[in-house]
Amino acid sequence: MSGIFSVPISSGIGFSHGNAWKVTRRFTVTTLRTLGMGKRTIEDKVQEEAQCLVKELKKMNGSPCDPQFIIGCAPCNVICSIILQNHFDYEDKNFLSLVEKIKECIKILSSPWSQVCNAFPLLLDYCPGSHNLFFKNCKYIKSYLLEKIKEHEESLDVTNPQDFIDYFLIQRSQESGNQQLNYTLEHLATLVIDLLLAGRDSISSTMKFALLLLMKHPNITAKVQEEIDCVIGRHRSPCMQDKNHMPYTNAMVHEVQRFIDIAPNSVVHEVTCDTKFRNYFIPKGTAVLTSLTSVLYDSKEFPNPEMFDPGHFLDGNGNFKKSDYFMPFSAGKRMCVGDSLARMELFLFLTTILQNFKLKSLVDPEDIDITPVYSGLASVPPTFQMCFIPV
């Protein structure tokens, strides 16, 4: 793949292909599972981070604030705890700089200029533009991570790996002669960037859209909070077991993901053999984009898909209803490796926020604009202010 993506992130897991991608993905999925992906150990970390988030939001004392930065810190801290075994304070300067640069990268990748550069990559060499900030940020992030990797090398205990980087370094020493995957520190840094970009931004953007939608639809918010009061109450932290007893809240979270269509075209796929599709012939090796929008907004599966309605995921008795058309994490072999973590974070973060706060918009709910700033690689939520009123 050519263009703005290819220079800094042609390896890793997001935009690589062939045997290197297969081995990288297999290693990534296996290691994340070993580290507790989808298990109680990760749930404890998410619950802890949800309480840190509540603590930070309470510092606002119900005054107007732009929640985007604080909301972005929570999922970033979760993925950092898995990758780096680090939990950062929300006021840590290095952490704040890392979060901001990741946010800028996603915004640039989703901008119209980025799409132009992908079509005409020669522009990168001759034109000024946001791609230069993207490369600068990627260089900063990679430098930061290489320093962290160096620290891991110095403290590595092969009998007791602590995080994703440790597992990679151990695998690197065991597979030094294996040419399927280039086990270099550069490759590790790029792989970690992929995980940070996906693990931080998709969740934080979804949560920001969710806050806007919940303020725009106070009747839906009231039903969710009523269910929270009934099932969880105010004196214990939400847990994943609660989800089975909270069909409306579960449906709301699913509907947020369906409605916002966070990654309209997913990542690039490749046709593995000559394929006939309808009246088209697609040769082997052709890069293709899949339109997730066409599935998430299918009117046969979701009546009135342009409406935000948790009822899309409820049956006639008010029970949660699964849908094969629900694929915000893409589909196939390039489906998001962290989908189970993402589902957990969205449920626990949003439920914990609604357990502790009333959401107040600074404008009339009907005037709340949820139109994405950009909608390229990802849908970028607009900037907004709101109040978190403690309950």
C-alpha positions in Angstrom: 0.0 0.0 0.0 1.4 3.4 -1.0 0.8 6.8 0.5 1.0 8.4 3.9 0.5 5.1 5.7 3.3 3.2 4.2 6.3 5.2 5.4 6.0 4.9 9.2 3.7 1.9 9.6 4.3 -0.5 6.7 5.3 -3.2 9.2 3.4 -3.9 12.4 0.0 -5.5 12.1 -2.4 -2.8 10.7 -0.9 -2.4 7.2 1.5 -5.3 6.7 0.6 -8.3 4.5 1.7 -11.8 3.6 3.6 -14.1 5.9 4.9 -11.2 8.0 1.3 -10.2 8.8 0.2 -13.7 9.5 3.1 -14.4 12.0 2.7 -11.0 13.6 -1.0 -11.4 14.1 -0.7 -14.9 15.4 1.9 -13.7 17.9 -0.2 -10.7 18.9 -3.4 -12.6 19.5 -1.7 -15.4 21.4 0.2 -12.9 23.6 -2.8 -10.7 24.3 -4.7 -13.8 25.4 -1.8 -14.9 27.6 -1.9 -11.5 29.2 -5.6 -11.9 30.0 -7.4 -10.4 27.1 -11.1 -11.0 27.8 -10.4 -12.4 31.2 -10.9 -11.3 34.8 -7.3 -10.0 35.1 -7.9 -7.4 32.4 -11.4 -6.6 33.8 -9.8 -5.6 37.1 -7.5 -3.2 35.2 -10.4 -1.7 33.3 -12.5 -1.3 36.5 -9.5 0.4 38.3 -9.1 2.8 35.3 -12.8 3.5 35.3 -12.6 4.7 38.9 -9.5 6.8 38.1 -11.6 8.4 35.3 -14.5 9.1 37.7 -12.0 10.7 40.1 -10.7 13.0 37.4 -14.1 14.0 36.3 -15.2 14.8 39.8 -12.4 17.3 40.0 -14.4 19.4 37.5 -17.0 20.0 40.2 -19.8 20.0 37.6 -18.4 22.9 35.7 -18.2 23.0 31.9 -15.3 21.1 30.4 -14.0 19.6 27.2 -14.1 15.9 28.1 -12.1 14.7 25.1 -8.7 14.6 26.6 -9.6 13.0 29.9 -11.8 10.5 28.2 -8.9 9.6 25.9 -6.5 9.0 28.9 -8.5 6.0 30.3 -8.3 3.6 27.3 -4.7 4.7 26.7 -3.8 3.7 30.2 -5.4 0.3 29.8 -3.5 -0.6 26.7 -0.3 0.9 28.2 -0.7 -1.4 31.2 -0.8 -4.4 28.9 2.0 -3.3 26.6 4.3 -1.4 29.0 3.2 -2.6 32.4 2.8 1.1 33.2 -0.1 3.0 34.8 0.3 6.7 34.2 -1.0 9.6 36.3 -3.4 11.7 34.3 -1.0 14.7 34.9 2.2 12.9 33.8 3.7 15.1 31.2 5.2 12.3 29.1 1.8 10.5 29.2 -0.1 13.6 28.2 2.3 14.2 25.3 1.9 10.6 24.1 -1.9 10.8 24.3 -2.0 14.1 22.4 0.3 12.8 19.6 -1.7 9.6 19.1 -4.9 11.7 18.9 -3.3 14.0 16.3 -2.1 11.0 14.2 -5.6 9.5 14.0 -7.1 12.9 13.1 -4.5 13.4 10.3 -5.0 9.9 9.0 -8.7 10.5 8.8 -8.4 13.9 7.1 -9.2 14.6 3.4 -5.6 15.6 2.8 -4.5 12.1 3.9 -6.8 10.5 1.4 -5.4 12.8 -1.3 -1.8 11.8 -0.3 -2.8 8.1 -0.5 -4.0 8.6 -4.1 -1.0 10.8 -5.1 1.9 9.8 -2.8 4.4 12.0 -4.7 2.7 15.0 -3.0 4.4 13.9 0.3 7.8 14.9 -1.1 6.9 18.3 -2.6 3.9 19.7 -0.6 3.7 21.1 2.9 0.8 19.7 4.9 -0.4 17.8 8.0 1.5 14.7 6.9 4.7 16.4 8.1 3.2 16.6 11.6 2.1 13.0 11.3 5.6 11.9 10.5 7.0 14.1 13.3 4.5 12.6 15.8 5.3 9.0 14.7 9.0 9.7 15.1 8.4 11.0 18.7 6.2 8.0 19.6 8.6 5.5 18.1 11.5 7.2 20.0 9.6 7.1 23.2 8.8 3.4 22.7 12.3 2.4 21.8 13.5 3.9 25.0 10.9 1.9 26.9 11.9 -1.2 25.0 15.5 -0.6 26.0 14.5 -0.4 29.6 12.6 -3.8 29.2 15.8 -5.4 27.7 17.8 -4.4 30.7 15.3 -5.7 33.2 13.9 -8.7 31.3 13.4 -11.9 33.3 12.7 -14.6 30.7 11.1 -16.8 33.4 8.6 -14.1 34.4 7.4 -11.9 31.5 5.3 -9.0 32.6 3.9 -7.4 29.5 3.6 -7.5 25.7 7.1 -6.1 25.1 8.7 -8.8 27.4 6.9 -11.6 25.4 8.2 -10.1 22.1 11.8 -9.9 23.4 11.6 -13.5 24.6 10.2 -14.6 21.3 12.8 -12.6 19.5 15.6 -14.5 21.2 14.1 -17.8 20.4 13.3 -17.0 16.8 16.5 -15.2 15.8 16.9 -17.5 12.8 13.3 -17.4 11.7 12.8 -15.2 8.6 9.0 -15.3 8.6 8.9 -12.3 11.0 11.6 -9.7 11.3 12.0 -9.7 15.1 13.7 -6.3 15.3 13.2 -3.6 17.8 12.0 -1.3 15.0 9.3 -3.9 14.2 8.3 -4.1 17.8 8.0 -0.3 18.1 5.8 -0.2 15.0 3.6 -3.0 16.3 3.2 -1.3 19.6 2.2 2.0 17.8 -0.5 0.0 15.9 -1.8 -1.3 19.2 -1.7 2.1 20.8 -3.5 3.8 17.9 -6.2 1.2 17.9 -6.4 0.6 21.6 -6.6 4.2 22.5 -8.4 6.1 19.8 -11.2 3.8 18.7 -12.5 3.5 22.3 -12.0 7.2 23.2 -13.7 8.3 20.0 -16.6 5.9 20.6 -17.0 7.2 24.2 -17.1 10.8 23.0 -19.7 10.1 20.5 -21.6 8.1 23.1 -21.6 11.2 25.5 -23.0 13.4 22.7 -25.7 10.9 21.8 -26.7 10.4 25.4 -27.0 14.1 25.9 -29.0 14.4 22.7 -31.4 11.6 23.8 -32.0 12.2 27.5 -34.9 9.7 27.5 -32.5 6.9 26.5 -30.0 8.1 29.2 -32.7 8.0 31.8 -33.6 4.4 30.9 -30.0 3.4 31.1 -29.5 5.0 34.5 -32.7 3.5 35.8 -31.3 0.0 34.8 -28.0 0.8 36.5 -29.7 1.8 39.7 -31.8 -1.4 39.7 -29.0 -3.9 38.8 -25.8 -2.3 40.3 -26.9 0.5 42.6 -24.5 3.3 43.6 -22.1 1.6 46.0 -20.2 -1.0 43.9 -18.3 -0.9 40.7 -19.9 -2.3 37.5 -18.6 -5.6 36.3 -19.0 -7.6 33.1 -21.4 -10.1 34.8 -23.8 -7.2 35.1 -24.1 -7.0 31.3 -26.2 -10.2 31.3 -28.8 -8.5 33.5 -28.8 -5.1 31.7 -30.2 -5.7 28.2 -31.1 -2.0 27.6 -27.6 -0.7 28.6 -26.0 -3.5 26.5 -28.2 -2.5 23.6 -27.4 1.2 24.0 -23.6 0.4 23.8 -24.1 -1.7 20.7 -26.3 1.0 19.1 -23.7 3.7 19.7 -21.1 1.6 17.9 -23.5 0.8 15.0 -24.7 4.4 14.7 -21.4 6.2 14.7 -19.7 3.7 12.3 -16.3 4.5 13.8 -14.3 2.9 10.9 -16.4 3.2 7.8 -14.1 1.3 5.5 -12.1 -0.7 8.0 -8.5 -1.5 7.0 -7.3 -2.6 3.6 -7.9 -6.3 2.7 -6.3 -8.2 -0.2 -7.9 -10.7 -2.5 -6.1 -14.0 -2.0 -7.3 -15.6 -5.3 -9.0 -14.6 -8.6 -12.5 -13.7 -7.5 -15.8 -13.1 -9.4 -18.1 -10.8 -7.4 -21.5 -10.0 -9.0 -20.5 -8.7 -12.5 -16.9 -7.9 -11.5 -13.6 -9.8 -11.8 -11.1 -9.1 -9.1 -7.6 -10.5 -9.7 -5.6 -12.1 -7.0 -3.5 -9.6 -5.0 -5.9 -6.7 -5.5 -6.3 -4.4 -2.5 -9.9 -3.9 -1.5 -11.8 -1.8 1.0 -14.9 -3.2 2.7 -17.8 -0.8 3.4 -18.8 -1.5 7.0 -21.4 1.3 6.6 -23.4 -0.7 4.2 -23.8 -3.4 6.8 -24.3 -1.3 9.9 -26.9 0.8 8.1 -28.7 -2.1 6.4 -32.4 -1.1 6.6 -33.6 -4.7 6.5 -31.7 -5.5 9.6 -32.0 -2.2 11.4 -35.3 -0.4 10.6 -34.8 3.4 10.3 -31.0 3.0 10.5 -30.5 6.8 10.5 -32.1 6.9 13.9 -30.3 6.3 17.2 -32.4 3.6 18.8 -31.2 0.9 21.2 -34.4 -1.0 20.2 -32.3 -2.2 17.2 -30.7 -4.7 19.6 -33.8 -5.6 21.6 -36.5 -8.2 20.9 -40.2 -7.8 21.5 -39.8 -8.8 25.2 -37.0 -6.3 25.9 -34.2 -8.9 25.9 -30.9 -8.2 24.2 -30.8 -9.4 20.6 -27.6 -10.3 18.8 -27.1 -9.4 15.1 -24.8 -10.8 12.5 -24.8 -7.4 11.0 -23.0 -5.9 14.0 -19.4 -5.6 12.9 -17.8 -2.3 14.0 -14.5 -4.2 14.5 -14.5 -5.3 10.9 -14.7 -8.9 9.8 -12.6 -11.7 8.5 -9.0 -12.4 9.3 -8.2 -8.7 9.7 -10.8 -8.2 12.4 -9.6 -6.1 15.3 -7.3 -8.2 17.6 -8.6 -6.3 20.7 -12.3 -6.6 20.1 -13.0 -8.4 23.4 -11.1 -5.7 25.3 -12.9 -2.9 23.4 -16.3 -4.4 24.3 -15.3 -4.6 27.9 -14.0 -1.1 28.1 -17.0 0.5 26.5 -19.5 -1.3 28.8 -17.5 -0.6 32.0 -16.4 2.9 31.2 -19.8 4.2 30.1 -21.7 2.4 32.8 -19.4 3.7 35.5 -19.7 7.3 34.2 -23.5 7.1 34.1 -23.6 5.5 37.6 -21.7 8.5 39.0 -22.8 11.5 36.9 -25.7 13.2 35.2 -24.7 14.5 31.8 -25.5 18.1 31.1 -25.2 19.7 27.7 -24.4 23.4 27.3 -26.9 23.6 24.4 -30.4 22.4 23.8 -30.3 18.6 23.1 -31.9 19.1 19.7 -29.0 21.5 18.8 -26.2 18.9 19.7 -24.2 18.2 16.5 -22.8 14.7 16.3 -21.5 15.1 12.7 -17.9 13.8 12.6 -15.1 16.3 11.9 -13.5 13.8 9.6 -14.6 10.4 8.4 -11.7 8.7 6.7 -9.7 5.9 8.3 -11.8 6.7 11.4 -14.7 8.9 12.3 -13.4 11.8 14.4 -15.9 13.3 16.9 -16.4 17.1 17.0 -15.1 19.2 19.8 -17.7 20.0 22.5 -18.1 21.0 26.1 -20.4 19.5 28.8 -20.9 19.2 32.5 -20.6 16.0 34.6 -22.9 16.6 37.6 -22.1 14.2 40.5 -25.1 12.2 41.7 
